[in-house]
Amino acid sequence: MPEDTKGNVAVEAAEDRGIRKERLGKVISNKMNKTIVVSVERRFPHPKYKKVVKAFSKFYAHDEKGEAKIGDVVLIRETRPLSKLKRWRLTQVLEKAPQISPVNA
């Protein structure tokens, strides 16, 4: 790889890959190994009636460390295909879900 004057190879490699999409969503499942399911809300005006409607999309994301839990708000970034459904990678956990302690009756 060619280096720039400062020797920044990693920056140039990131530029070669192009711009990656990022999505902000809520974790709805973490039952798989190293995989989370993230629900992303999209708001847009209805084409005919112009009312703002919500649409939800589910994305399967790679969570290498297993740090995301159900209910967490996370940032995911597009990546190369990792499996049949996984095309996203967990970038960071922005907000942890509140932990509910079990009630002893």
N, C-alpha and C positions, 0 to 999 in steps of 0.2 A: 504494500500500500504506500502511496506517496505521502510524505509528511509535509506539513506546512512549516513555516519558519519557527514556530514554537514547539514543534514535535507533537502536535495534538492529533494523533491518529484516530482516537475514539470519536472525536467531534466530526471528523470527515466521514467516518464510517456511518454515523447516524444520519448525515446529510445524504449519503448515497441511497439509503433505504427509503427516503421520502418522508412525507408527513404522515404520522400515524393518528388514527382517530382515537379520541378518548371519550369515555362515557362515565357518568356519575349515576350510581344506582344503589339499591338495597339488596343485601344478601338474603335470598329466600331458602337456600339449601346449602349445606356443607357436608352431606352424608357420604360423599365419594372421597377417595384418596386423592389429595392434591388438586381437587376440583371444587369450585363453588358455582352456584347458579345465581346470577345477578339480574334483578328486575329493574329495567330502566323505563322511566315515565317520559312520554313525549306529548307535548301539548301543541295543538295546531287548530286553525279555524276549519270548520267543515266546508268543503268546496261549494256546496249549494246553499246551506242554511247559515253559514258564517258563525255558528255557535262554536266556542272553543271546546274541543273534545280532548279527552285523554286517551292515549293508546300506550300499552305496555309491551315491551319486548323482553324476552329472556335470553341472556347470554351466558354461555358456559366459559368460565375463566380459570386459568391455571393459578393455583395458590401453592407455591413451592413449600412454604414454611407452615402452612395450615393455620395462619394467624387470623383469618376472617371467621366470624361466627354469625349465626342467623340474626338478622336485624341490624347488622353493621352497615353504615353508609361507606361505600368504597369507590375508588377511582380505578377504572380498568382501561388498558391500552391495547390497541389492535396489534397482533403479532402474526407470525407465520402459522400455518395450520399445525396444531400439535396433536390432534386426533380427528375423528370423524366430525365432532361438534365443536371442539375447542379452537377458537381463533383469537382469543383475548387472554391477557395476562394481568394479574392483580398488580397495580402500581403502588397503592397505599390505602390503608384504612383511615378514613377521615374522621369518622365518629363511631365510637363503640356503642353497642346496644346496652341498655341498662340490664344488669344482672338481677334476676328475681330469685331470692333465696327460698328454698322449700319450706313450707309451713308444717310444723310438727303438731299433729292433732292429739 
